[in-house]
Amino acid sequence: MSNSIMEKSALPPVENPRYTVQDLQDLPSLWYRIHVFVYDLRNFKERVDSQARLDSIVDASYIGLPYFQPDNAIRDTLNERLERRIKKRAESGDYRVCAARDLALIFENAFGIKPKDLSRNVDFLALLDSSGLDLKPGESFQGISPKPHVCSTKAKKKNRKSGR
């Protein structure tokens, strides 16, 4: 993993980091890694490369290398969200924790990532297949555009009948 790629994805250190999703989107390499992480959490049973990346994580919280640097500001925020989720489960008497599912939900909610959009986005999947976790020089990632709403045939007929 090249240091220059990780440097470009690192947020500047501050005492109490409070970054918006927009701040993270402005860091294409980090934004891409967040999407790859969520994708891997949802698809590790179907993709050997996703499983391999997740298996290489040594941090107990799953929020570390190879996806994130220890100083990435998202680490504290995500650990806090995971701890709250685990506490809620414990309070409900349900101690079962599925790390992949729980982490995927936390990331999806925190960053506004829709798993279906992610898994169906041809451009993202092509980039993932060609680059893996590290964007190559000249590659860029701006995020996943939501799929345009496609009106069903039944809805089109109904709209025609009502004069819309």
DSSP file (Angstrom, degrees, kcal/mol; ACC not computed):
  #  RESIDUE AA STRUCTURE BP1 BP2  ACC     N-H-->O    O-->H-N    N-H-->O    O-->H-N    TCO  KAPPA ALPHA  PHI   PSI    X-CA   Y-CA   Z-CA
    1    1 A M              0   0    0      0, 0.0     2,-0.2     0, 0.0     3,-0.0   0.000 360.0 360.0 360.0 127.5    0.0    0.0    0.0
    2    2 A S     >  -     0   0    0      1,-0.1     4,-1.6     2,-0.0     3,-0.2  -0.499 360.0-139.5 -80.5 141.9    1.6    3.2   -1.1
    3    3 A N  H  > S+     0   0    0      1,-0.2     4,-2.8    -2,-0.2     5,-0.2   0.853 101.3  60.4 -64.7 -34.7    2.1    6.0    1.5
    4    4 A S  H  > S+     0   0    0      1,-0.2     4,-1.8     2,-0.2    -1,-0.2   0.879 104.5  49.1 -64.2 -36.0    1.0    8.7   -0.9
    5    5 A I  H  > S+     0   0    0     -3,-0.2     4,-1.0     2,-0.2    -1,-0.2   0.931 113.7  45.6 -67.0 -44.4   -2.4    7.1   -1.3
    6    6 A M  H  X S+     0   0    0     -4,-1.6     4,-0.9     1,-0.2     3,-0.2   0.865 110.3  54.3 -68.4 -35.4   -2.9    6.8    2.4
    7    7 A E  H >< S+     0   0    0     -4,-2.8     3,-0.6     1,-0.2    -1,-0.2   0.900 106.9  51.5 -64.0 -39.6   -1.6   10.4    3.0
    8    8 A K  H 3< S+     0   0    0     -4,-1.8    -1,-0.2     1,-0.2    22,-0.2   0.768 112.2  46.9 -67.9 -24.5   -4.2   11.7    0.5
    9    9 A S  H 3< S+     0   0    0     -4,-1.0     2,-0.3    -3,-0.2    -1,-0.2   0.579  91.0 100.6 -94.2  -9.1   -7.0    9.9    2.4
   10   10 A A    <<  -     0   0    0     -4,-0.9    62,-0.1    -3,-0.6    20,-0.0  -0.552  66.9-136.2 -81.5 139.2   -6.0   11.0    5.9
   11   11 A L        -     0   0    0     -2,-0.3    -2,-0.1    60,-0.1     3,-0.1  -0.640  34.8 -94.1 -86.6 150.2   -7.8   13.8    7.5
   12   12 A P        -     0   0    0      0, 0.0     2,-0.2     0, 0.0    -1,-0.1  -0.405  47.7-107.2 -64.1 138.6   -5.8   16.4    9.3
   13   13 A P        +     0   0    0      0, 0.0     2,-0.3     0, 0.0     3,-0.1  -0.448  46.7 166.3 -70.7 136.6   -5.5   15.6   13.0
   14   14 A V        -     0   0    0     -2,-0.2    -3,-0.0     1,-0.1     0, 0.0  -0.942  44.7-111.8-141.5 163.2   -7.5   17.7   15.4
   15   15 A E  S    S+     0   0    0     -2,-0.3    -1,-0.1     1,-0.3     0, 0.0   0.954 110.3  16.5 -64.9 -51.6   -8.4   17.3   19.1
   16   16 A N  S    S-     0   0    0     -3,-0.1    -1,-0.3     2,-0.0     2,-0.1  -0.759  86.0-154.5-121.8  82.9  -12.2   16.7   18.7
   17   17 A P        +     0   0    0      0, 0.0     2,-0.3     0, 0.0    60,-0.0  -0.372  20.2 171.8 -66.3 129.4  -12.7   15.8   15.1
   18   18 A R        +     0   0    0     -2,-0.1     2,-0.4     2,-0.0    56,-0.0  -0.810  12.1 171.5-134.9  92.1  -16.2   16.6   13.7
   19   19 A Y        -     0   0    0     -2,-0.3     2,-0.2    54,-0.1     3,-0.0  -0.798  24.2-134.9-105.1 144.9  -16.2   16.0   10.0
   20   20 A T     >  -     0   0    0     -2,-0.4     4,-1.7     1,-0.1     5,-0.2  -0.469  29.1-107.8 -88.5 166.5  -19.2   16.1    7.8
   21   21 A V  H  > S+     0   0    0      1,-0.2     4,-2.5     2,-0.2     5,-0.2   0.882 123.1  57.7 -59.2 -37.7  -20.0   13.5    5.1
   22   22 A Q  H  > S+     0   0    0      1,-0.2     4,-1.5     2,-0.2    -1,-0.2   0.891 101.6  54.5 -60.9 -39.7  -19.1   16.3    2.6
   23   23 A D  H  4 S+     0   0    0      1,-0.2    -1,-0.2     2,-0.2    -2,-0.2   0.914 111.4  45.2 -58.6 -42.5  -15.6   16.6    4.2
   24   24 A L  H >< S+     0   0    0     -4,-1.7     3,-1.7     1,-0.2     7,-0.5   0.869 107.7  56.9 -70.5 -36.9  -15.1   12.9    3.6
   25   25 A Q  H 3< S+     0   0    0     -4,-2.5    -1,-0.2     1,-0.3    -2,-0.2   0.793  97.7  63.8 -63.9 -26.8  -16.5   13.1    0.1
   26   26 A D  T 3< S+     0   0    0     -4,-1.5    -1,-0.3     1,-0.2    -2,-0.2   0.516  93.2  66.9 -75.5  -4.0  -13.8   15.7   -0.6
   27   27 A L  S <> S-     0   0    0     -3,-1.7     4,-2.8     1,-0.2     3,-0.5  -0.794  70.9-172.4-114.7  84.9  -11.2   13.1    0.0
   28   28 A P  H  > S+     0   0    0      0, 0.0     4,-2.4     0, 0.0     5,-0.2   0.810  80.1  51.4 -53.6 -38.6  -11.7   10.7   -2.9
   29   29 A S  H  > S+     0   0    0      2,-0.2     4,-2.1     1,-0.2   -20,-0.1   0.929 115.2  41.4 -67.0 -43.8   -9.3    8.0   -1.7
   30   30 A L  H  > S+     0   0    0     -3,-0.5     4,-2.3   -22,-0.2    -1,-0.2   0.912 114.5  52.1 -67.8 -42.8  -10.9    7.8    1.8
   31   31 A W  H  X S+     0   0    0     -4,-2.8     4,-1.8    -7,-0.5    -2,-0.2   0.894 110.7  48.8 -60.4 -40.7  -14.4    8.0    0.4
   32   32 A Y  H  X S+     0   0    0     -4,-2.4     4,-2.7    -5,-0.3    -1,-0.2   0.928 109.5  51.7 -63.9 -45.5  -13.6    5.2   -2.0
   33   33 A R  H  X S+     0   0    0     -4,-2.1     4,-2.7     1,-0.2    -2,-0.2   0.872 107.0  53.7 -61.1 -37.7  -12.2    3.1    0.9
   34   34 A I  H  X S+     0   0    0     -4,-2.3     4,-2.3     2,-0.2    -1,-0.2   0.930 111.1  46.2 -61.0 -44.9  -15.3    3.6    2.9
   35   35 A H  H  X S+     0   0    0     -4,-1.8     4,-2.7     2,-0.2    -2,-0.2   0.901 112.2  49.9 -65.7 -41.3  -17.4    2.4    0.0
   36   36 A V  H  X S+     0   0    0     -4,-2.7     4,-3.2     2,-0.2    -2,-0.2   0.919 110.1  51.7 -63.1 -42.5  -15.2   -0.7   -0.5
   37   37 A F  H  X S+     0   0    0     -4,-2.7     4,-2.5     2,-0.2    -2,-0.2   0.940 112.1  44.9 -59.7 -48.4  -15.3   -1.5    3.2
   38   38 A V  H  X S+     0   0    0     -4,-2.3     4,-1.6     2,-0.2    -1,-0.2   0.924 114.4  49.5 -61.6 -44.1  -19.2   -1.4    3.2
   39   39 A Y  H  X S+     0   0    0     -4,-2.7     4,-1.7     1,-0.2    -2,-0.2   0.929 111.0  49.5 -60.7 -45.2  -19.2   -3.4    0.0
   40   40 A D  H  X S+     0   0    0     -4,-3.2     4,-1.1     1,-0.2    -1,-0.2   0.900 107.5  54.3 -62.1 -41.1  -16.8   -6.0    1.5
   41   41 A L  H  < S+     0   0    0     -4,-2.5    -1,-0.2     1,-0.2    -2,-0.2   0.848 115.5  39.9 -61.3 -33.7  -18.9   -6.3    4.6
   42   42 A R  H  < S+     0   0    0     -4,-1.6    -1,-0.2    -3,-0.2    -2,-0.2   0.703 126.1  33.1 -86.1 -21.4  -22.0   -7.1    2.5
   43   43 A N  H >X S+     0   0    0     -4,-1.7     4,-1.8    -5,-0.2     3,-1.0   0.218  74.2 113.2-125.8  15.1  -20.3   -9.3   -0.1
   44   44 A F  T 3< S+     0   0    0     -4,-1.1     7,-0.3     1,-0.3    -1,-0.1   0.752  78.8  56.8 -65.5 -22.3  -17.5  -11.2    1.6
   45   45 A K  T 34 S+     0   0    0      1,-0.2    -1,-0.3    -3,-0.1    -2,-0.1   0.784 114.7  37.7 -76.8 -25.7  -19.3  -14.5    1.2
   46   46 A E  T <4 S+     0   0    0     -3,-1.0     2,-0.5     1,-0.2    -2,-0.2   0.688 114.0  56.0 -96.7 -21.4  -19.5  -14.0   -2.6
   47   47 A R     X  -     0   0    0     -4,-1.8     4,-2.1     1,-0.1    -1,-0.2  -0.953  58.1-159.9-123.9 122.1  -16.2  -12.4   -3.3
   48   48 A V  H  > S+     0   0    0     -2,-0.5     4,-2.5     1,-0.2     5,-0.2   0.876  96.4  54.3 -63.0 -39.4  -12.8  -13.9   -2.4
   49   49 A D  H  > S+     0   0    0      2,-0.2     4,-2.1     1,-0.2    -1,-0.2   0.875 107.8  50.0 -66.4 -36.2  -11.1  -10.5   -2.6
   50   50 A S  H  > S+     0   0    0     -7,-0.2     4,-2.3     2,-0.2    -1,-0.2   0.931 111.7  48.2 -64.5 -45.1  -13.6   -9.0   -0.1
   51   51 A Q  H  X S+     0   0    0     -4,-2.1     4,-2.6    -7,-0.3    -2,-0.2   0.905 110.5  51.8 -61.3 -42.2  -13.0  -11.9    2.3
   52   52 A A  H  X S+     0   0    0     -4,-2.5     4,-1.1     2,-0.2    -1,-0.2   0.908 109.9  48.4 -63.6 -42.7   -9.3  -11.5    2.0
   53   53 A R  H >< S+     0   0    0     -4,-2.1     3,-0.5     1,-0.2     4,-0.3   0.936 114.3  45.8 -63.9 -45.0   -9.4   -7.8    2.7
   54   54 A L  H >< S+     0   0    0     -4,-2.3     3,-1.4     1,-0.2    -2,-0.2   0.884 109.6  55.4 -65.3 -37.7  -11.6   -8.3    5.8
   55   55 A D  H 3< S+     0   0    0     -4,-2.6    -1,-0.2     1,-0.3    -2,-0.2   0.742  99.7  61.6 -66.1 -22.4   -9.4  -11.2    7.0
   56   56 A S  T << S+     0   0    0     -4,-1.1     2,-0.3    -3,-0.5    -1,-0.3   0.536  78.5 107.5 -83.7  -4.6   -6.4   -9.0    6.9
   57   57 A I    <   +     0   0    0     -3,-1.4     6,-0.0    -4,-0.3    -3,-0.0  -0.581  40.8 177.3 -74.1 130.2   -7.9   -6.6    9.5
   58   58 A V        +     0   0    0      7,-0.5     2,-0.3    -2,-0.3    -1,-0.2   0.574  49.4 100.6-107.2 -14.5   -6.2   -7.0   12.9
   59   59 A D  S >  S-     0   0    0      6,-0.4     3,-1.7     1,-0.1     5,-0.1  -0.569  71.2-138.1 -74.6 131.3   -8.0   -4.3   14.8
   60   60 A A  T 3  S+     0   0    0     -2,-0.3    -1,-0.1     1,-0.3     4,-0.0   0.771 104.3  53.7 -62.2 -26.9  -10.8   -5.8   17.0
   61   61 A S  T 3  S-     0   0    0      2,-0.1    -1,-0.3     1,-0.0    -2,-0.0   0.547 106.0-128.6 -84.1  -6.5  -13.2   -3.0   16.0
   62   62 A Y  S <  S+     0   0    0     -3,-1.7     2,-1.0     1,-0.1     5,-0.1   0.436  79.6 113.5  71.8   1.2  -12.6   -3.7   12.3
   63   63 A I        +     0   0    0      4,-0.1     2,-0.2    12,-0.1    -1,-0.1  -0.610  58.9  69.6-105.8  72.9  -11.8    0.0   11.8
   64   64 A G  S >> S+     0   0    0     -2,-1.0     4,-2.1     1,-0.1     3,-1.1  -0.773  73.4  13.1-156.5-160.1   -8.2   -0.2   10.9
   65   65 A L  T 34 S+     0   0    0      1,-0.3    -7,-0.5     2,-0.3    -6,-0.4  -0.325 107.7  30.2 -60.4 146.7   -5.8   -1.2    8.2
   66   66 A P  T 34 S+     0   0    0      0, 0.0    -1,-0.3     0, 0.0     3,-0.1  -1.000 133.9  32.4 -87.0  -6.7   -6.0   -2.0    5.4
   67   67 A Y  T <4 S+     0   0    0     -3,-1.1     2,-0.4     1,-0.2    -2,-0.3   0.907 124.5  22.9 -78.0 -42.2   -9.1    0.2    5.0
   68   68 A F  S  < S-     0   0    0     -4,-2.1    -1,-0.2   -35,-0.1   -58,-0.0  -0.946  70.8-123.1-133.1 145.9   -8.2    3.0    7.4
   69   69 A Q    >   -     0   0    0     -2,-0.4     3,-2.0   -63,-0.1     6,-0.2  -0.541  35.2-113.3 -77.7 151.0   -5.2    4.6    9.0
   70   70 A P  T 3  S+     0   0    0      0, 0.0    -1,-0.1     0, 0.0     5,-0.0   0.780 116.7  51.9 -57.3 -25.8   -5.2    4.7   12.8
   71   71 A D  T 3  S+     0   0    0      4,-0.1     2,-0.2     3,-0.0   -60,-0.1   0.397  75.9 124.6 -95.1   4.6   -5.4    8.5   12.7
   72   72 A N    X   -     0   0    0     -3,-2.0     3,-1.5     1,-0.2     4,-0.4  -0.459  63.4-134.8 -63.1 133.1   -8.4    8.7   10.4
   73   73 A A  T 3> S+     0   0    0      1,-0.3     4,-1.0    -2,-0.2     3,-0.5   0.742  98.6  69.1 -63.5 -24.6  -11.0   10.8   12.2
   74   74 A I  H 3> S+     0   0    0      1,-0.2     4,-2.9     2,-0.2     5,-0.3   0.761  82.7  76.1 -68.0 -21.1  -13.8    8.4   11.3
   75   75 A R  H <> S+     0   0    0     -3,-1.5     4,-2.6     1,-0.2    -1,-0.2   0.932  96.7  42.8 -55.7 -52.2  -12.3    5.8   13.6
   76   76 A D  H  > S+     0   0    0     -3,-0.5     4,-2.2    -4,-0.4    -1,-0.2   0.915 115.1  50.0 -63.2 -43.6  -13.5    7.4   16.8
   77   77 A T  H  X S+     0   0    0     -4,-1.0     4,-2.0     1,-0.2    -1,-0.2   0.924 113.8  44.4 -61.2 -45.9  -16.9    8.3   15.4
   78   78 A L  H  X S+     0   0    0     -4,-2.9     4,-2.6     2,-0.2    -1,-0.2   0.882 111.0  53.1 -71.0 -37.6  -17.5    4.7   14.2
   79   79 A N  H  X S+     0   0    0     -4,-2.6     4,-2.6    -5,-0.3    -1,-0.2   0.913 109.1  51.2 -60.7 -40.8  -16.2    3.1   17.4
   80   80 A E  H  X S+     0   0    0     -4,-2.2     4,-2.1    -5,-0.2    -2,-0.2   0.922 111.3  47.0 -61.8 -45.0  -18.7    5.3   19.3
   81   81 A R  H  X S+     0   0    0     -4,-2.0     4,-2.1     2,-0.2    -2,-0.2   0.897 112.3  49.9 -64.6 -40.5  -21.6    4.2   17.1
   82   82 A L  H  X S+     0   0    0     -4,-2.6     4,-2.6     2,-0.2     5,-0.2   0.915 109.4  51.2 -65.1 -42.4  -20.6    0.5   17.3
   83   83 A E  H  X S+     0   0    0     -4,-2.6     4,-2.5     1,-0.2    -1,-0.2   0.906 109.7  50.3 -61.6 -41.2  -20.4    0.7   21.1
   84   84 A R  H  X S+     0   0    0     -4,-2.1     4,-2.4     2,-0.2    -1,-0.2   0.912 111.0  49.4 -62.1 -41.5  -23.9    2.3   21.2
   85   85 A R  H  X S+     0   0    0     -4,-2.1     4,-2.0     2,-0.2    -2,-0.2   0.916 111.9  47.4 -65.1 -43.0  -25.2   -0.5   19.0
   86   86 A I  H  X S+     0   0    0     -4,-2.6     4,-2.5     1,-0.2    -1,-0.2   0.902 110.9  52.5 -64.8 -40.4  -23.7   -3.2   21.2
   87   87 A K  H  X S+     0   0    0     -4,-2.5     4,-2.7     1,-0.2    -2,-0.2   0.917 108.0  51.0 -61.9 -43.4  -25.0   -1.5   24.3
   88   88 A K  H  X S+     0   0    0     -4,-2.4     4,-1.7     1,-0.2     6,-0.2   0.898 110.5  49.3 -61.2 -40.5  -28.5   -1.5   22.8
   89   89 A R  H  X>S+     0   0    0     -4,-2.0     5,-1.8     2,-0.2     4,-0.5   0.923 111.3  48.8 -64.8 -42.6  -28.3   -5.2   22.0
   90   90 A A  H ><5S+     0   0    0     -4,-2.5     3,-1.1     1,-0.2    -2,-0.2   0.915 110.2  51.5 -63.3 -42.5  -27.1   -6.0   25.5
   91   91 A E  H 3<5S+     0   0    0     -4,-2.7    -1,-0.2     1,-0.3    -2,-0.2   0.824 109.2  50.9 -63.5 -31.3  -29.9   -4.0   27.1
   92   92 A S  H 3<5S-     0   0    0     -4,-1.7    -1,-0.3     2,-0.2    -2,-0.2   0.543 116.9-114.3 -83.4  -6.0  -32.4   -5.9   24.9
   93   93 A G  T <<5S+     0   0    0     -3,-1.1     2,-0.9    -4,-0.5    -3,-0.2   0.464  82.1 121.3  86.2   0.8  -31.0   -9.2   26.1
   94   94 A D      < +     0   0    0     -5,-1.8    -1,-0.2    -6,-0.2    -2,-0.2  -0.838  30.4 170.1-100.3  99.7  -29.8  -10.0   22.6
   95   95 A Y        +     0   0    0     -2,-0.9     2,-0.2    -5,-0.1    -1,-0.1   0.471  36.7 118.1 -90.1  -2.0  -26.0  -10.5   22.9
   96   96 A R        -     0   0    0     -7,-0.1     2,-0.5     2,-0.0    -2,-0.1  -0.466  43.6-171.3 -68.3 132.2  -25.5  -11.8   19.4
   97   97 A V        -     0   0    0     -2,-0.2     2,-0.8    -8,-0.0     3,-0.1  -0.987  16.2-167.6-127.6 123.5  -23.3   -9.6   17.3
   98   98 A C     >  -     0   0    0     -2,-0.5     4,-3.3     1,-0.2     5,-0.3  -0.896  11.5-162.5-106.0 100.6  -22.7  -10.1   13.7
   99   99 A A  H  > S+     0   0    0     -2,-0.8     4,-2.8     1,-0.2     5,-0.3   0.884  85.0  48.6 -54.2 -45.9  -19.8   -7.8   13.0
  100  100 A A  H  > S+     0   0    0      2,-0.2     4,-2.4     1,-0.2    -1,-0.2   0.950 117.1  40.3 -63.0 -49.2  -20.2   -7.7    9.3
  101  101 A R  H  > S+     0   0    0      2,-0.2     4,-2.3     1,-0.2    -2,-0.2   0.931 118.2  47.6 -66.4 -45.3  -23.9   -6.9    9.4
  102  102 A D  H  X S+     0   0    0     -4,-3.3     4,-2.0     1,-0.2    -2,-0.2   0.927 115.3  44.4 -63.2 -45.7  -23.7   -4.5   12.4
  103  103 A L  H  X S+     0   0    0     -4,-2.8     4,-2.7    -5,-0.3     5,-0.3   0.907 110.9  54.3 -66.3 -40.7  -20.7   -2.6   10.9
  104  104 A A  H  X S+     0   0    0     -4,-2.4     4,-2.9    -5,-0.3     5,-0.2   0.931 109.9  47.6 -59.0 -45.6  -22.3   -2.4    7.5
  105  105 A L  H  X S+     0   0    0     -4,-2.3     4,-2.5     2,-0.2     5,-0.3   0.904 111.5  50.5 -62.2 -42.1  -25.5   -0.8    8.9
  106  106 A I  H  X S+     0   0    0     -4,-2.0     4,-2.7     2,-0.2    -2,-0.2   0.947 114.7  42.8 -61.4 -49.0  -23.5    1.7   10.9
  107  107 A F  H  X S+     0   0    0     -4,-2.7     4,-2.6     2,-0.2     6,-0.4   0.926 113.5  51.7 -64.1 -45.5  -21.4    2.7    7.9
  108  108 A E  H  X>S+     0   0    0     -4,-2.9     5,-1.5    -5,-0.3     4,-0.9   0.920 115.7  41.2 -59.0 -44.5  -24.4    2.8    5.6
  109  109 A N  H  <5S+     0   0    0     -4,-2.5     3,-0.3    -5,-0.2    -1,-0.2   0.913 115.7  49.4 -70.2 -42.6  -26.4    5.0    8.0
  110  110 A A  H  <5S+     0   0    0     -4,-2.7    -2,-0.2    -5,-0.3    -1,-0.2   0.867 124.0  29.1 -65.4 -36.2  -23.4    7.3    8.9
  111  111 A F  H  <5S-     0   0    0     -4,-2.6    -1,-0.2    -5,-0.2    -2,-0.2   0.345 105.1-115.4-111.8   5.5  -22.4    7.9    5.4
  112  112 A G  T  <5 +     0   0    0     -4,-0.9     2,-0.5    -3,-0.3    -3,-0.2   0.855  57.1 159.7  66.2  34.9  -25.7    7.7    3.5
  113  113 A I      < -     0   0    0     -5,-1.5    -1,-0.2    -6,-0.4    -2,-0.1  -0.799  31.4-151.4 -94.1 127.5  -24.6    4.6    1.5
  114  114 A K     >  -     0   0    0     -2,-0.5     4,-2.4     1,-0.1     3,-0.2  -0.883   6.2-149.9 -99.1 116.4  -27.4    2.5    0.0
  115  115 A P  H  > S+     0   0    0      0, 0.0     4,-2.7     0, 0.0     5,-0.2   0.837  95.1  51.6 -58.1 -36.0  -26.2   -1.1   -0.3
  116  116 A K  H  > S+     0   0    0      2,-0.2     4,-1.2     1,-0.2     5,-0.1   0.923 110.7  48.1 -67.7 -41.8  -28.3   -1.9   -3.3
  117  117 A D  H  > S+     0   0    0     -3,-0.2     4,-0.8     1,-0.2     3,-0.2   0.911 113.7  49.1 -60.8 -41.4  -27.0    1.2   -5.2
  118  118 A L  H >< S+     0   0    0     -4,-2.4     3,-0.6     1,-0.2    -2,-0.2   0.927 112.0  45.9 -64.6 -46.8  -23.5    0.2   -4.2
  119  119 A S  H 3< S+     0   0    0     -4,-2.7    -1,-0.2     1,-0.2    -2,-0.2   0.652 117.9  43.8 -74.9 -13.5  -23.8   -3.4   -5.4
  120  120 A R  H 3< S+     0   0    0     -4,-1.2     2,-0.8    -3,-0.2    -1,-0.2   0.467  81.4 112.1-106.9  -4.4  -25.5   -2.5   -8.6
  121  121 A N    <X  -     0   0    0     -4,-0.8     4,-2.5    -3,-0.6     5,-0.2  -0.607  50.2-163.2 -79.0 109.7  -23.2    0.4   -9.6
  122  122 A V  H  > S+     0   0    0     -2,-0.8     4,-2.3     1,-0.2     5,-0.2   0.867  87.3  51.9 -61.0 -40.5  -21.3   -0.7  -12.7
  123  123 A D  H  > S+     0   0    0      2,-0.2     4,-2.2     1,-0.2    -1,-0.2   0.923 111.4  46.3 -65.6 -44.2  -18.7    2.0  -12.4
  124  124 A F  H  > S+     0   0    0      2,-0.2     4,-2.7     1,-0.2    -2,-0.2   0.936 113.6  48.8 -62.4 -46.4  -17.9    1.3   -8.8
  125  125 A L  H  X S+     0   0    0     -4,-2.5     4,-2.5     1,-0.2    -2,-0.2   0.879 111.3  49.9 -64.0 -37.7  -17.7   -2.5   -9.4
  126  126 A A  H  X S+     0   0    0     -4,-2.3     4,-2.2    -5,-0.2    -1,-0.2   0.914 112.2  47.8 -65.5 -42.0  -15.4   -2.0  -12.4
  127  127 A L  H  X S+     0   0    0     -4,-2.2     4,-2.8     2,-0.2     5,-0.5   0.908 112.4  49.3 -64.2 -42.2  -13.2    0.3  -10.3
  128  128 A L  H  X S+     0   0    0     -4,-2.7     4,-2.0     1,-0.2    -2,-0.2   0.910 112.0  48.5 -62.9 -43.4  -13.1   -2.3   -7.5
  129  129 A D  H  < S+     0   0    0     -4,-2.5    -1,-0.2    -5,-0.2    -2,-0.2   0.874 119.6  37.7 -65.3 -37.2  -12.3   -5.1   -9.9
  130  130 A S  H  < S+     0   0    0     -4,-2.2    -2,-0.2    -5,-0.2    -1,-0.2   0.820 132.4  22.0 -85.6 -30.7   -9.5   -3.1  -11.6
  131  131 A S  H >< S-     0   0    0     -4,-2.8     3,-1.0     1,-0.2     2,-0.2   0.620  79.3-160.6-114.6 -17.0   -8.0   -1.4   -8.5
  132  132 A G  T 3< S-     0   0    0     -4,-2.0    -1,-0.2    -5,-0.5    -2,-0.1  -0.512  71.2 -23.5  66.7-135.2   -9.0   -3.3   -5.4
  133  133 A L  T 3  S+     0   0    0     -2,-0.2     2,-0.6     1,-0.1    -1,-0.2   0.757 127.7  67.9 -83.3 -26.6   -8.7   -1.1   -2.4
  134  134 A D  S <  S-     0   0    0     -3,-1.0     2,-0.1    -6,-0.1    -1,-0.1  -0.853  78.9-132.5-104.6 120.3   -6.1    1.4   -3.7
  135  135 A L        -     0   0    0     -2,-0.6     3,-0.1  -106,-0.1    -2,-0.1  -0.435  26.8-126.5 -63.4 139.5   -7.1    3.8   -6.4
  136  136 A K    >   -     0   0    0      1,-0.1     3,-2.6    -2,-0.1    -1,-0.1  -0.491  40.5 -75.1 -83.7 158.2   -4.5    3.9   -9.2
  137  137 A P  T 3  S+     0   0    0      0, 0.0    -1,-0.1     0, 0.0     3,-0.1  -0.276 123.2  20.8 -53.2 133.6   -2.9    7.2  -10.3
  138  138 A G  T 3  S+     0   0    0      1,-0.3     2,-0.2    -3,-0.1    -2,-0.0   0.227  97.4 117.6  90.4 -14.6   -5.3    9.1  -12.4
  139  139 A E    <   -     0   0    0     -3,-2.6     2,-0.3   -12,-0.0    -1,-0.3  -0.607  43.0-170.6 -86.1 148.5   -8.4    7.2  -11.1
  140  140 A S        -     0   0    0     -2,-0.2     2,-0.4    -3,-0.1    -4,-0.1  -0.972  14.2-160.0-138.2 151.2  -11.0    9.1   -9.2
  141  141 A F        +     0   0    0     -2,-0.3  -109,-0.2     1,-0.1  -110,-0.1  -0.980  13.7 171.1-134.6 121.3  -14.1    8.2   -7.1
  142  142 A Q        -     0   0    0      1,-0.4     2,-0.2    -2,-0.4    -1,-0.1   0.406  55.0 -99.0-107.8  -1.0  -16.8   10.7   -6.5
  143  143 A G        -     0   0    0   -115,-0.1     2,-0.6     2,-0.1    -1,-0.4  -0.591  50.5 -50.0 112.0-176.3  -19.3    8.4   -4.9
  144  144 A I        -     0   0    0     -2,-0.2   -30,-0.1    -3,-0.1   -26,-0.1  -0.876  45.5-144.9-103.6 120.7  -22.4    6.5   -6.0
  145  145 A S        -     0   0    0     -2,-0.6    -2,-0.1   -28,-0.1    -3,-0.0  -0.688  30.2-108.9 -81.0 134.4  -25.0    8.3   -7.9
  146  146 A P        -     0   0    0      0, 0.0    -1,-0.1     0, 0.0     3,-0.1  -0.338  38.1-101.6 -62.7 145.0  -28.5    7.1   -7.0
  147  147 A K        -     0   0    0      1,-0.1     3,-0.1    -3,-0.0   -30,-0.0  -0.443  44.3-104.3 -65.1 134.3  -30.1    5.2   -9.8
  148  148 A P        -     0   0    0      0, 0.0     2,-0.3     0, 0.0    -1,-0.1  -0.319  41.8 -98.7 -61.7 144.9  -32.7    7.4  -11.6
  149  149 A H        -     0   0    0     -3,-0.1     2,-0.6     1,-0.0     0, 0.0  -0.466  37.8-157.4 -66.2 126.3  -36.2    6.5  -10.7
  150  150 A V        -     0   0    0     -2,-0.3     2,-0.3    -3,-0.1    -1,-0.0  -0.936  12.0-135.2-110.0 122.1  -37.8    4.3  -13.4
  151  151 A C        -     0   0    0     -2,-0.6     5,-0.0     1,-0.1    -2,-0.0  -0.581  22.9-122.6 -77.5 131.3  -41.5    4.4  -13.6
  152  152 A S     >  -     0   0    0     -2,-0.3     4,-2.3     1,-0.1     5,-0.1  -0.275  20.3-112.8 -70.5 161.0  -43.1    1.0  -14.0
  153  153 A T  H  > S+     0   0    0      1,-0.2     4,-2.3     2,-0.2     5,-0.2   0.886 118.5  53.5 -60.2 -40.5  -45.3    0.2  -16.9
  154  154 A K  H  > S+     0   0    0      1,-0.2     4,-2.0     2,-0.2    -1,-0.2   0.911 109.9  46.9 -62.2 -43.8  -48.3   -0.1  -14.6
  155  155 A A  H  > S+     0   0    0      2,-0.2     4,-2.5     1,-0.2    -1,-0.2   0.878 110.1  53.6 -66.9 -37.3  -47.6    3.3  -13.1
  156  156 A K  H  X S+     0   0    0     -4,-2.3     4,-2.2     2,-0.2    -2,-0.2   0.924 109.5  47.9 -62.4 -44.4  -47.2    4.8  -16.6
  157  157 A K  H  X S+     0   0    0     -4,-2.3     4,-2.2     1,-0.2    -1,-0.2   0.905 111.9  49.9 -62.3 -41.8  -50.6    3.4  -17.7
  158  158 A K  H  X S+     0   0    0     -4,-2.0     4,-2.0     1,-0.2    -2,-0.2   0.910 110.6  49.5 -63.8 -42.5  -52.2    4.8  -14.5
  159  159 A N  H  <>S+     0   0    0     -4,-2.5     5,-2.7     1,-0.2     4,-0.4   0.878 110.2  51.1 -64.7 -37.5  -50.7    8.2  -15.1
  160  160 A R  H ><5S+     0   0    0     -4,-2.2     3,-0.9     3,-0.2    -1,-0.2   0.913 110.2  49.5 -64.8 -42.2  -51.9    8.2  -18.8
  161  161 A K  H 3<5S+     0   0    0     -4,-2.2    -2,-0.2     1,-0.2    -1,-0.2   0.868 112.4  47.0 -65.4 -36.2  -55.5    7.4  -17.6
  162  162 A S  T 3<5S-     0   0    0     -4,-2.0    -1,-0.2    -5,-0.2    -2,-0.2   0.469 116.6-113.6 -86.6   0.2  -55.5   10.1  -15.0
  163  163 A G  T < 5       0   0    0     -3,-0.9    -3,-0.2    -4,-0.4    -2,-0.1   0.657 360.0 360.0  80.9  16.8  -54.1   12.7  -17.5
  164  164 A R      <       0   0    0     -5,-2.7    -4,-0.2    -6,-0.2    -5,-0.1   0.456 360.0 360.0 -83.9 360.0  -50.7   13.2  -15.8
